[in-house]
Amino acid sequence: MADSAREKLFSRPFLILWSFYFLVFVAGYQLFPLVPFRLRELGAGLAESGRFMAAFTLGSGIGGLVTGPLGDRLGQRRVLRGASLFSALFFVAYAFLPVRWGFMVLAPFHGFVWSGLRTASVARVGGLLPEGRRAEGMSLFGLASPGGVAVGPLLGLWLQPHLGFRWLVLSLGLIFLVLHLLIKELSKDP
């Protein structure tokens, strides 16, 4: 027991990954409540404006079946870097979409990429944690996503009237470019 208490939990890689995961959820959950408003602006009805999240969630669920094994084969760091870069591109695309059906087309693909962010982050952090403190570390890491979910919508709904939809989602794309660079700080996959 004394040995496990001395094992370092808050290593630099753990803090990088925790921050990455937190910001993934902050950025993602700024987008989710704003898209229905944007779809309404583009002429969507109430029910149609809610279908974006259904399509996104479906893509995320199915994507996990692919991105998990992909992380095992290519390495979680590579999946995180690729998924964060693709996420940035999705945010840029949302900023300039002039038609509502474009959101519906992109949503499942964005969800698929989102699953890569989730599966690779959790798998990578599991490998970073000392064996004697793995459950404790996973509990602390698990606070990143609900923290981001709590902050993201509030921040997005507060910023949207000041920035407008286009500039807000472009700034979220920039966050994902920063996250892409941040993950480079992790050691390469074995």
C-alpha positions in Angstrom: 0.0 0.0 0.0 2.8 2.4 0.8 4.4 1.8 -2.6 1.2 2.6 -4.5 0.7 5.8 -2.5 4.1 7.0 -3.7 3.4 6.3 -7.3 3.0 9.5 -9.2 -0.5 10.1 -10.5 -0.3 13.7 -11.7 2.4 13.3 -14.3 2.8 15.7 -17.2 1.3 13.3 -19.7 -1.7 12.7 -17.5 -2.3 16.5 -17.1 -1.9 17.0 -20.8 -4.4 14.3 -21.6 -6.8 15.5 -18.9 -6.7 19.1 -20.3 -7.1 17.7 -23.8 -10.2 15.7 -22.8 -11.7 18.6 -20.9 -11.3 21.0 -23.8 -12.7 18.4 -26.3 -15.9 18.4 -24.2 -15.9 22.2 -23.7 -15.6 22.8 -27.4 -18.0 20.0 -28.4 -20.7 21.0 -26.0 -20.5 24.6 -27.1 -21.5 23.4 -30.6 -24.3 21.0 -29.7 -26.8 23.6 -28.3 -26.0 26.1 -31.0 -26.6 24.0 -34.1 -30.4 23.7 -33.6 -30.6 27.5 -33.5 -28.5 27.8 -36.7 -30.7 25.2 -38.3 -33.8 27.2 -37.4 -32.2 30.2 -39.0 -31.7 28.2 -42.1 -35.4 27.3 -42.2 -35.5 23.9 -40.3 -38.5 23.0 -38.2 -38.2 22.2 -34.5 -38.0 18.4 -35.0 -35.5 18.7 -37.9 -33.3 20.9 -35.8 -33.0 18.2 -33.2 -32.0 15.5 -35.7 -28.4 16.8 -35.9 -27.7 15.4 -32.4 -29.3 12.1 -33.4 -27.2 11.8 -36.5 -24.1 12.9 -34.5 -24.7 10.4 -31.7 -25.4 7.5 -34.2 -22.0 8.3 -35.9 -20.3 8.4 -32.5 -21.8 5.1 -31.4 -20.9 3.2 -34.6 -17.5 5.0 -34.8 -16.4 3.6 -31.4 -16.5 0.2 -33.0 -13.9 1.3 -35.5 -11.9 3.9 -33.7 -11.2 1.7 -30.7 -9.5 -1.0 -32.7 -7.9 1.6 -34.9 -6.2 3.1 -31.8 -4.9 -0.3 -30.9 -3.4 -0.8 -34.3 -2.1 2.7 -35.1 -1.7 4.0 -31.6 -3.9 6.3 -29.5 -1.6 9.4 -30.0 -2.0 9.1 -33.8 -5.8 8.7 -33.5 -6.0 11.7 -31.2 -3.9 13.9 -33.5 -5.9 12.8 -36.6 -9.3 13.1 -34.9 -8.5 16.6 -33.5 -7.4 17.8 -36.9 -10.5 16.4 -38.6 -12.6 18.0 -35.8 -11.1 21.4 -36.6 -12.1 20.8 -40.3 -15.7 20.0 -39.3 -16.0 23.2 -37.3 -14.7 25.2 -40.3 -17.2 23.5 -42.5 -20.1 24.2 -40.1 -19.1 27.9 -40.1 -19.7 28.2 -43.9 -22.5 25.7 -44.5 -25.3 27.7 -46.2 -27.9 24.9 -46.2 -29.4 22.8 -43.3 -29.0 19.5 -45.1 -25.2 20.0 -45.0 -25.3 19.7 -41.2 -27.2 16.5 -41.4 -24.7 15.0 -43.9 -21.7 16.0 -41.8 -23.1 15.1 -38.4 -22.6 11.3 -38.5 -19.0 11.7 -39.9 -18.2 14.3 -37.2 -19.7 11.9 -34.6 -17.4 9.1 -36.0 -14.4 11.3 -35.5 -15.6 12.3 -32.0 -15.6 8.6 -31.1 -11.9 8.6 -31.9 -11.3 11.4 -29.4 -13.1 9.5 -26.7 -11.8 6.0 -27.2 -8.2 7.0 -27.8 -8.1 9.4 -24.8 -9.4 6.8 -22.3 -7.2 4.1 -23.7 -4.1 6.3 -23.6 -4.7 7.5 -20.0 -5.2 3.9 -18.9 -1.7 3.2 -20.1 -0.3 6.3 -18.3 -1.6 5.5 -14.9 0.5 3.6 -12.3 -1.1 0.2 -11.8 -1.5 0.7 -8.0 -3.5 3.9 -8.6 -5.3 3.2 -11.8 -8.8 3.3 -10.5 -8.1 6.5 -8.6 -6.6 8.0 -11.8 -9.5 6.9 -14.0 -11.9 8.5 -11.5 -10.0 11.8 -11.7 -9.7 11.6 -15.4 -13.4 10.9 -15.6 -14.1 14.4 -14.2 -12.8 16.0 -17.4 -15.8 15.1 -19.6 -18.6 16.1 -17.2 -16.6 19.3 -16.4 -16.5 20.1 -20.1 -20.2 19.3 -20.5 -21.0 21.6 -17.6 -18.9 24.5 -18.9 -19.3 24.2 -22.7 -23.0 25.0 -23.2 -22.9 27.9 -20.8 -19.9 29.3 -22.5 -21.3 28.7 -26.0 -24.7 30.3 -25.3 -23.0 33.3 -23.7 -20.5 33.8 -26.5 -22.9 33.2 -29.4 -24.7 36.6 -29.2 -21.3 38.4 -29.1 -19.5 36.4 -31.8 -22.3 35.0 -33.9 -22.4 31.4 -35.1 -19.7 31.6 -37.7 -17.0 33.2 -35.6 -17.8 31.0 -32.6 -17.5 27.7 -34.5 -14.3 29.0 -36.2 -12.9 29.7 -32.8 -13.8 26.1 -31.8 -12.0 24.9 -34.9 -8.9 26.8 -33.7 -9.2 25.1 -30.3 -9.0 21.8 -32.0 -5.9 22.9 -33.9 -4.3 23.8 -30.6 -5.4 20.4 -29.2 -3.8 18.7 -32.3 -0.5 20.4 -31.3 -1.0 19.7 -27.6 -1.2 15.9 -28.2 2.1 16.1 -30.0 3.6 16.7 -26.5 2.8 13.1 -25.5 5.4 10.5 -26.1 5.0 8.5 -29.3 3.0 5.3 -29.2 4.9 2.1 -28.5 
